[in-house]
Amino acid sequence: MTCYVTWIFILVIVLALPFLYTSSSRFRMYLKFAIFYVWTLFAPVLTIPIIMWWPGDLTNTTIATFPLRILNPLLGLHWEVHGLEHITVDRPAIVVANHQSSIDFLGMVYMWPMFHKITAIAKKELFYAMPFGLTAWLCGTRFIDRRNPDRAKSSMNAALDYVKEKKAKLWVFPEGTRNMADEMLPFKKGAFHLAIEGQLPILPVVYSSYRGFLSHPYKVFNPGHIIVTCLPPISTEGMDKTDMEDLMEDVRNQMMEVYRRTSSQVHHPWPLAEAVKKHS
């Protein structure tokens, strides 16, 4: 009898899912984020047996992100990349990108193969999110203890040496935290310190606004179209620490200009997206 009731309960839930998904934006958002987080956390199990033989090899990222690429069509995200020619050149560089949401990671997953050799800075806590953290480490991700300034500085310097040695690119979110406001947050100095210290070019990458399809306050996560613009490299050759503030301002201004322009070019057909825009 208990088994029969259980199967009835499961059947009711399965039949209710399509109705809840189409009728409730709240349910749709929670379900999408659940799929995103669970698959991101556990999909690496599929690739660890392969990439474990080459720990720290940057080419591991192509293999490790392969099972994650299904998330973009599954969640209805379409990424349109402009300026691809700026990121395919084989040279070390510091990539700086605006940070709006955890789904920025899916843009990285989409773009990772285009960079060929790239790694990222991540907070140390992500390493313990197993098995995702182990996979990230095997792919060469540089983990930073942000609560310990001395260790953080040492880790950043080690990341710089690693990038120069491998002739790779290092992805950094200079805002330091997620932000979906009209203006990007003031940039932190870490990425620019590395660029000047290593005399490496800065490659700005700008995601257009998500606010046309994603809103946490209004519990909306609709299909979305995102324009990702890769700007021409900004040289740091000959610069020193006295140039850092001007460099940060110049990079942020360029990124803000592109952010405003591309955000206005993106159109989202779903009515809920328009409601979010009106209340933002």
C-alpha positions in Angstrom: 0.0 0.0 0.0 2.8 2.4 0.9 4.6 1.7 -2.4 1.4 2.4 -4.3 0.9 5.8 -2.5 4.5 6.7 -3.2 4.1 6.1 -6.9 0.8 8.1 -7.0 2.6 11.0 -5.2 5.5 10.9 -7.7 3.1 10.8 -10.7 1.2 13.9 -9.3 4.5 15.8 -9.0 5.6 14.8 -12.5 2.2 15.9 -14.0 2.3 19.2 -12.0 5.8 20.2 -13.2 4.9 21.4 -16.7 2.0 23.5 -15.2 4.1 25.0 -12.5 7.0 25.7 -15.0 4.7 27.6 -17.4 2.5 29.4 -14.9 4.9 30.4 -12.1 7.9 32.6 -12.7 9.0 31.9 -9.1 9.0 28.1 -9.6 10.7 28.5 -13.0 13.6 30.6 -11.5 14.1 28.2 -8.5 14.1 25.2 -10.8 16.6 26.7 -13.3 19.0 27.7 -10.5 18.7 24.3 -8.9 19.6 22.7 -12.2 22.4 25.1 -12.7 24.0 24.6 -9.3 23.5 20.9 -9.0 24.8 20.1 -12.5 27.8 22.5 -12.1 28.7 20.9 -8.8 28.5 17.3 -9.8 29.1 17.1 -13.6 32.8 17.4 -13.0 32.7 13.8 -11.8 32.4 12.8 -15.5 35.7 14.5 -16.4 37.9 14.1 -13.3 39.1 10.6 -14.3 40.5 12.1 -17.5 42.0 15.4 -16.4 43.5 14.1 -13.2 46.5 12.8 -15.2 47.5 16.3 -16.1 46.9 18.5 -13.0 47.2 22.2 -13.7 47.2 21.8 -17.4 45.2 24.6 -19.0 43.9 22.4 -21.8 41.9 20.6 -19.1 39.4 23.4 -19.2 38.1 22.4 -22.6 37.4 18.9 -21.4 36.1 19.9 -18.0 33.6 22.4 -19.4 32.3 20.1 -22.1 29.4 18.5 -20.0 28.5 22.0 -18.6 27.8 23.4 -22.1 24.4 21.7 -22.1 23.3 24.2 -19.4 23.1 27.2 -21.8 20.5 25.8 -24.2 18.7 24.0 -21.3 18.3 27.3 -19.4 17.5 29.3 -22.5 20.7 31.4 -22.6 22.1 32.6 -25.9 25.6 34.2 -25.9 26.6 36.4 -28.8 30.4 37.2 -28.7 31.8 40.2 -30.4 35.5 41.1 -30.8 36.7 37.4 -30.8 39.9 38.4 -32.6 41.1 40.2 -29.5 41.1 37.1 -27.3 42.5 34.4 -29.6 46.0 35.9 -29.8 48.5 33.6 -28.1 49.9 35.9 -25.4 49.6 36.3 -21.6 47.0 38.9 -20.5 44.7 39.9 -17.7 41.1 39.6 -18.6 38.7 41.8 -16.6 34.9 41.3 -16.8 31.9 42.8 -15.1 30.2 40.5 -12.6 26.4 40.4 -12.5 25.4 36.9 -11.4 26.5 33.4 -10.8 25.4 32.7 -14.4 28.4 34.7 -15.6 30.1 31.3 -15.2 28.0 30.0 -18.1 29.4 32.7 -20.3 32.9 31.7 -19.3 32.0 28.1 -20.1 30.8 29.2 -23.5 33.9 31.2 -24.2 36.6 29.1 -22.6 37.5 27.1 -25.8 37.8 30.4 -27.7 40.6 31.6 -25.3 42.6 28.3 -25.8 44.8 29.0 -22.7 43.1 30.7 -19.8 42.6 30.3 -16.0 40.8 32.3 -13.4 41.0 33.8 -9.9 38.5 32.3 -7.5 37.9 32.7 -3.8 39.4 29.9 -1.7 36.0 28.7 -0.4 35.1 27.4 -3.9 37.9 24.8 -3.7 35.9 23.0 -0.9 32.8 22.8 -3.1 33.6 19.2 -4.2 33.9 17.8 -6.8 33.7 21.2 -8.6 36.6 22.6 -6.6 38.9 19.7 -7.4 38.1 20.1 -11.1 38.8 23.8 -11.0 42.2 23.1 -9.4 43.0 20.5 -12.0 42.3 23.1 -14.6 44.7 25.6 -13.1 42.3 27.9 -11.3 44.2 30.1 -8.8 42.4 30.2 -5.4 42.8 33.3 -3.2 42.2 33.6 0.5 40.6 37.1 0.5 40.4 37.2 4.3 44.2 37.0 4.7 45.8 39.9 2.8 49.4 38.5 3.0 48.3 35.1 1.6 46.1 36.8 -1.0 49.0 38.9 -2.2 51.3 35.9 -2.3 48.7 33.9 -4.3 48.2 36.7 -6.7 52.0 37.0 -7.4 52.1 33.2 -7.9 49.2 33.5 -10.3 51.1 36.2 -12.3 54.2 34.0 -12.5 52.0 31.1 -13.7 50.3 33.1 -16.4 53.6 34.5 -17.7 55.2 31.0 -17.7 52.3 29.4 -19.5 51.6 32.4 -21.8 48.0 32.2 -20.6 45.2 34.6 -19.8 43.9 35.2 -16.3 40.2 36.0 -15.8 39.4 38.4 -13.0 36.1 40.1 -11.8 37.5 43.5 -10.7 34.2 44.5 -9.0 34.9 41.8 -6.5 31.2 40.9 -6.0 28.0 40.5 -8.0 26.2 43.6 -9.1 23.2 44.1 -11.5 22.9 47.9 -11.0 23.1 50.4 -13.9 26.7 51.3 -12.9 29.5 48.9 -12.4 31.0 48.9 -8.9 34.4 50.6 -8.3 37.1 48.3 -9.4 39.5 46.7 -7.0 43.2 47.1 -7.6 44.3 43.4 -7.8 43.9 42.8 -11.5 45.5 46.1 -12.4 48.4 45.5 -10.0 49.1 42.2 -11.8 48.9 43.8 -15.2 51.3 46.6 -14.3 53.7 44.4 -12.3 53.9 41.9 -15.2 53.6 44.5 -18.0 50.8 42.5 -19.4 47.9 43.9 -21.5 44.4 44.1 -20.1 41.6 42.5 -22.1 38.2 44.0 -21.0 35.2 41.7 -21.5 31.7 43.2 -21.1 28.5 41.2 -20.5 25.4 43.1 -21.5 22.8 43.6 -18.8 20.8 40.5 -17.5 18.0 42.7 -16.2 15.8 42.0 -19.2 15.4 38.3 -18.3 16.8 37.9 -14.7 15.5 39.4 -11.5 16.0 38.0 -8.1 13.6 40.4 -6.3 10.8 39.7 -8.9 11.7 36.0 -9.1 12.1 36.0 -12.9 14.6 33.8 -14.9 13.4 33.8 -18.5 15.3 32.8 -21.6 18.0 35.4 -22.3 20.2 36.9 -25.0 23.5 38.2 -23.8 26.0 40.2 -25.9 29.6 39.7 -24.8 32.0 42.2 -26.1 35.8 41.6 -26.0 37.5 45.0 -26.3 40.9 45.6 -27.8 43.8 45.0 -25.4 44.9 48.0 -23.3 48.7 48.1 -23.0 50.4 48.6 -19.6 53.9 48.8 -21.1 56.0 51.4 -19.3 53.4 51.9 -16.5 54.1 51.8 -12.8 52.0 52.0 -9.7 51.5 55.7 -10.1 49.5 55.0 -13.2 47.2 52.5 -11.6 44.3 54.9 -10.7 44.2 56.4 -14.2 44.4 52.9 -15.8 41.5 51.6 -13.6 39.3 54.6 -14.5 40.1 54.3 -18.2 39.2 50.6 -18.3 36.0 51.1 -16.3 34.9 54.0 -18.5 35.5 51.9 -21.7 33.6 49.0 -20.2 30.7 51.2 -19.0 30.3 52.7 -22.4 30.0 49.3 -24.0 27.8 48.0 -21.3 25.2 50.7 -21.8 25.3 50.4 -25.6 25.0 46.6 -25.8 22.4 46.5 -23.1 20.2 48.8 -25.1 20.6 46.5 -28.2 19.4 43.3 -26.5 15.7 42.5 -26.9 13.8 40.0 -24.7 10.4 39.1 -26.1 8.9 37.7 -22.8 6.4 40.1 -21.1 7.9 39.4 -17.7 11.2 40.8 -18.9 9.5 44.1 -19.7 7.9 44.2 -16.2 11.3 43.8 -14.6 12.7 46.7 -16.7 9.8 49.0 -15.6 10.5 48.3 -11.9 14.3 48.4 -12.1 
